Amino acid sequence: MERTVTMHGNALALSGNVLKVGDKAPDFKVVDNGLAQTGISAYRGKVVVLLSVPSLDTDVCSVETRRFNIEAGKLGGDVAILAVSMDLPFAQKRWCAAEGVANVTTLSDHRDADFGRAYGVLLKDLRLLARAVFVVDRDNVIRHIEIVKEVTNEPDYEACLKVVEKCLK
């Protein structure tokens, strides 16, 4: 059965692994703003919030990432919030500087769509990422998954943050 989300009401097929709460979080290869390859393994021992967004240069992605930037400032150093998109690292770096985002790490999946496939959020026909939020605990176990059904909607911030708080205890 094909998994889909919608964008402005139009169905879009998701490609990649189907993950569930309780699964080990798969590693992935993405590029940071300094053009170095990285992945979730670089954040071992932390609670990791993975934001999957279509593009930081869109209204909803911008609002979401700025909101998580504020939350990250409250959560402390035991939590890493990573926003992954297909945007080029140069564009991500420019966007972060323009928006004053310093508490969220932006990562680019533009090379191989490795994150999108590993987490099942690759929009097959557009080669963009669907909007989704994953929370991974210190033991690298997925504790929360929200794949937002309508890509133009924001995620449930409160549900995500409750899980993060539980993971910190």
Contacts in CASP RR format, 6 or more apart in sequence:
PFRMAT RR
TARGET T0000
AUTHOR 0000-0000-0000
METHOD contacts of the structure
MODEL  1
MERTVTMHGNALALSGNVLKVGDKAPDFKVVDNGLAQTGISAYRGKVVVL
LSVPSLDTDVCSVETRRFNIEAGKLGGDVAILAVSMDLPFAQKRWCAAEG
VANVTTLSDHRDADFGRAYGVLLKDLRLLARAVFVVDRDNVIRHIEIVKE
VTNEPDYEACLKVVEKCLK
2 13 0 8 1.000
2 14 0 8 1.000
3 13 0 8 1.000
3 14 0 8 1.000
3 18 0 8 1.000
3 120 0 8 1.000
4 11 0 8 1.000
4 12 0 8 1.000
4 13 0 8 1.000
4 14 0 8 1.000
5 11 0 8 1.000
5 12 0 8 1.000
5 14 0 8 1.000
5 123 0 8 1.000
5 130 0 8 1.000
5 131 0 8 1.000
5 147 0 8 1.000
5 148 0 8 1.000
5 149 0 8 1.000
5 150 0 8 1.000
5 151 0 8 1.000
6 12 0 8 1.000
6 149 0 8 1.000
6 150 0 8 1.000
6 151 0 8 1.000
7 123 0 8 1.000
7 150 0 8 1.000
7 151 0 8 1.000
7 152 0 8 1.000
8 152 0 8 1.000
9 150 0 8 1.000
12 123 0 8 1.000
12 124 0 8 1.000
12 125 0 8 1.000
12 126 0 8 1.000
12 130 0 8 1.000
12 151 0 8 1.000
13 123 0 8 1.000
13 124 0 8 1.000
13 125 0 8 1.000
14 120 0 8 1.000
14 121 0 8 1.000
14 122 0 8 1.000
14 123 0 8 1.000
14 124 0 8 1.000
14 130 0 8 1.000
14 147 0 8 1.000
15 116 0 8 1.000
15 117 0 8 1.000
15 120 0 8 1.000
15 122 0 8 1.000
15 123 0 8 1.000
15 124 0 8 1.000
16 116 0 8 1.000
16 117 0 8 1.000
16 118 0 8 1.000
16 119 0 8 1.000
16 120 0 8 1.000
16 121 0 8 1.000
16 122 0 8 1.000
17 26 0 8 1.000
17 117 0 8 1.000
17 118 0 8 1.000
17 119 0 8 1.000
17 120 0 8 1.000
18 120 0 8 1.000
19 26 0 8 1.000
19 119 0 8 1.000
19 120 0 8 1.000
19 134 0 8 1.000
19 142 0 8 1.000
19 145 0 8 1.000
20 142 0 8 1.000
20 145 0 8 1.000
21 142 0 8 1.000
21 143 0 8 1.000
21 144 0 8 1.000
21 145 0 8 1.000
22 141 0 8 1.000
22 142 0 8 1.000
22 143 0 8 1.000
23 141 0 8 1.000
23 142 0 8 1.000
24 140 0 8 1.000
24 141 0 8 1.000
24 142 0 8 1.000
25 40 0 8 1.000
25 48 0 8 1.000
25 134 0 8 1.000
25 136 0 8 1.000
25 140 0 8 1.000
25 141 0 8 1.000
25 142 0 8 1.000
26 40 0 8 1.000
26 118 0 8 1.000
26 119 0 8 1.000
27 39 0 8 1.000
27 40 0 8 1.000
27 41 0 8 1.000
27 118 0 8 1.000
28 39 0 8 1.000
28 40 0 8 1.000
28 109 0 8 1.000
28 114 0 8 1.000
28 115 0 8 1.000
28 116 0 8 1.000
28 118 0 8 1.000
28 119 0 8 1.000
29 37 0 8 1.000
29 38 0 8 1.000
29 39 0 8 1.000
29 111 0 8 1.000
29 112 0 8 1.000
29 114 0 8 1.000
29 115 0 8 1.000
30 37 0 8 1.000
30 38 0 8 1.000
30 39 0 8 1.000
30 84 0 8 1.000
30 107 0 8 1.000
30 108 0 8 1.000
30 109 0 8 1.000
30 111 0 8 1.000
30 114 0 8 1.000
30 115 0 8 1.000
31 37 0 8 1.000
31 38 0 8 1.000
31 89 0 8 1.000
31 107 0 8 1.000
31 108 0 8 1.000
31 110 0 8 1.000
31 111 0 8 1.000
32 38 0 8 1.000
32 89 0 8 1.000
32 105 0 8 1.000
32 106 0 8 1.000
32 107 0 8 1.000
32 108 0 8 1.000
33 89 0 8 1.000
33 92 0 8 1.000
33 93 0 8 1.000
33 96 0 8 1.000
33 106 0 8 1.000
34 89 0 8 1.000
34 93 0 8 1.000
35 89 0 8 1.000
38 107 0 8 1.000
39 107 0 8 1.000
40 48 0 8 1.000
40 50 0 8 1.000
40 82 0 8 1.000
40 136 0 8 1.000
40 140 0 8 1.000
43 80 0 8 1.000
43 82 0 8 1.000
44 140 0 8 1.000
45 138 0 8 1.000
46 77 0 8 1.000
46 78 0 8 1.000
46 79 0 8 1.000
46 80 0 8 1.000
46 138 0 8 1.000
47 78 0 8 1.000
47 79 0 8 1.000
47 80 0 8 1.000
47 135 0 8 1.000
47 136 0 8 1.000
47 137 0 8 1.000
47 138 0 8 1.000
47 164 0 8 1.000
47 167 0 8 1.000
47 168 0 8 1.000
48 79 0 8 1.000
48 80 0 8 1.000
48 81 0 8 1.000
48 82 0 8 1.000
48 134 0 8 1.000
48 135 0 8 1.000
48 136 0 8 1.000
49 68 0 8 1.000
49 79 0 8 1.000
49 80 0 8 1.000
49 81 0 8 1.000
49 82 0 8 1.000
49 133 0 8 1.000
49 134 0 8 1.000
49 135 0 8 1.000
49 136 0 8 1.000
49 160 0 8 1.000
49 164 0 8 1.000
50 82 0 8 1.000
50 84 0 8 1.000
50 119 0 8 1.000
50 132 0 8 1.000
50 133 0 8 1.000
50 134 0 8 1.000
50 135 0 8 1.000
50 136 0 8 1.000
51 64 0 8 1.000
51 65 0 8 1.000
51 68 0 8 1.000
51 81 0 8 1.000
51 82 0 8 1.000
51 83 0 8 1.000
51 84 0 8 1.000
51 104 0 8 1.000
51 132 0 8 1.000
51 133 0 8 1.000
51 155 0 8 1.000
52 84 0 8 1.000
52 85 0 8 1.000
52 115 0 8 1.000
52 116 0 8 1.000
52 119 0 8 1.000
52 121 0 8 1.000
52 129 0 8 1.000
52 130 0 8 1.000
52 131 0 8 1.000
52 132 0 8 1.000
52 133 0 8 1.000
52 134 0 8 1.000
53 61 0 8 1.000
53 64 0 8 1.000
53 65 0 8 1.000
53 83 0 8 1.000
53 84 0 8 1.000
53 85 0 8 1.000
53 129 0 8 1.000
53 131 0 8 1.000
54 61 0 8 1.000
54 85 0 8 1.000
54 86 0 8 1.000
54 123 0 8 1.000
54 126 0 8 1.000
54 128 0 8 1.000
54 129 0 8 1.000
54 130 0 8 1.000
54 131 0 8 1.000
54 151 0 8 1.000
55 61 0 8 1.000
55 85 0 8 1.000
55 86 0 8 1.000
55 87 0 8 1.000
55 128 0 8 1.000
56 62 0 8 1.000
56 65 0 8 1.000
56 83 0 8 1.000
56 85 0 8 1.000
56 87 0 8 1.000
56 91 0 8 1.000
56 92 0 8 1.000
56 95 0 8 1.000
56 106 0 8 1.000
57 87 0 8 1.000
57 91 0 8 1.000
57 95 0 8 1.000
60 131 0 8 1.000
60 151 0 8 1.000
60 152 0 8 1.000
60 153 0 8 1.000
60 154 0 8 1.000
61 85 0 8 1.000
61 131 0 8 1.000
62 95 0 8 1.000
62 99 0 8 1.000
63 154 0 8 1.000
64 131 0 8 1.000
64 154 0 8 1.000
64 155 0 8 1.000
65 83 0 8 1.000
65 99 0 8 1.000
65 101 0 8 1.000
65 104 0 8 1.000
65 106 0 8 1.000
66 99 0 8 1.000
66 101 0 8 1.000
67 154 0 8 1.000
67 157 0 8 1.000
68 81 0 8 1.000
68 83 0 8 1.000
68 104 0 8 1.000
68 157 0 8 1.000
69 81 0 8 1.000
69 99 0 8 1.000
69 100 0 8 1.000
69 101 0 8 1.000
69 102 0 8 1.000
69 103 0 8 1.000
69 104 0 8 1.000
70 103 0 8 1.000
71 81 0 8 1.000
71 157 0 8 1.000
71 161 0 8 1.000
72 79 0 8 1.000
72 81 0 8 1.000
72 103 0 8 1.000
72 104 0 8 1.000
73 103 0 8 1.000
75 81 0 8 1.000
75 164 0 8 1.000
75 168 0 8 1.000
78 138 0 8 1.000
78 168 0 8 1.000
79 164 0 8 1.000
79 168 0 8 1.000
80 105 0 8 1.000
81 103 0 8 1.000
81 104 0 8 1.000
81 105 0 8 1.000
82 104 0 8 1.000
82 105 0 8 1.000
82 106 0 8 1.000
82 107 0 8 1.000
83 104 0 8 1.000
83 105 0 8 1.000
83 106 0 8 1.000
83 107 0 8 1.000
84 106 0 8 1.000
84 107 0 8 1.000
84 108 0 8 1.000
84 109 0 8 1.000
84 115 0 8 1.000
84 116 0 8 1.000
84 129 0 8 1.000
85 92 0 8 1.000
85 106 0 8 1.000
85 107 0 8 1.000
85 108 0 8 1.000
85 109 0 8 1.000
85 128 0 8 1.000
85 129 0 8 1.000
86 108 0 8 1.000
86 109 0 8 1.000
86 110 0 8 1.000
86 113 0 8 1.000
86 127 0 8 1.000
86 128 0 8 1.000
86 129 0 8 1.000
87 95 0 8 1.000
87 106 0 8 1.000
87 108 0 8 1.000
87 110 0 8 1.000
88 108 0 8 1.000
88 110 0 8 1.000
89 106 0 8 1.000
89 108 0 8 1.000
89 110 0 8 1.000
92 106 0 8 1.000
92 107 0 8 1.000
92 108 0 8 1.000
93 106 0 8 1.000
95 101 0 8 1.000
95 106 0 8 1.000
96 102 0 8 1.000
96 104 0 8 1.000
96 106 0 8 1.000
107 115 0 8 1.000
109 115 0 8 1.000
109 116 0 8 1.000
109 129 0 8 1.000
113 122 0 8 1.000
113 127 0 8 1.000
115 121 0 8 1.000
115 129 0 8 1.000
116 122 0 8 1.000
116 129 0 8 1.000
119 132 0 8 1.000
119 134 0 8 1.000
121 129 0 8 1.000
121 130 0 8 1.000
121 132 0 8 1.000
121 147 0 8 1.000
122 129 0 8 1.000
122 130 0 8 1.000
123 129 0 8 1.000
123 130 0 8 1.000
123 151 0 8 1.000
130 147 0 8 1.000
130 148 0 8 1.000
130 151 0 8 1.000
131 147 0 8 1.000
131 148 0 8 1.000
131 151 0 8 1.000
131 153 0 8 1.000
131 154 0 8 1.000
131 155 0 8 1.000
132 145 0 8 1.000
132 146 0 8 1.000
132 147 0 8 1.000
132 148 0 8 1.000
132 155 0 8 1.000
133 144 0 8 1.000
133 145 0 8 1.000
133 146 0 8 1.000
133 148 0 8 1.000
133 155 0 8 1.000
133 156 0 8 1.000
133 160 0 8 1.000
134 142 0 8 1.000
134 144 0 8 1.000
134 145 0 8 1.000
135 142 0 8 1.000
135 143 0 8 1.000
135 144 0 8 1.000
135 160 0 8 1.000
135 163 0 8 1.000
135 164 0 8 1.000
135 167 0 8 1.000
136 142 0 8 1.000
136 143 0 8 1.000
137 143 0 8 1.000
137 167 0 8 1.000
138 167 0 8 1.000
143 163 0 8 1.000
143 166 0 8 1.000
143 167 0 8 1.000
144 159 0 8 1.000
144 160 0 8 1.000
144 163 0 8 1.000
146 155 0 8 1.000
146 156 0 8 1.000
146 159 0 8 1.000
146 160 0 8 1.000
148 154 0 8 1.000
148 155 0 8 1.000
END
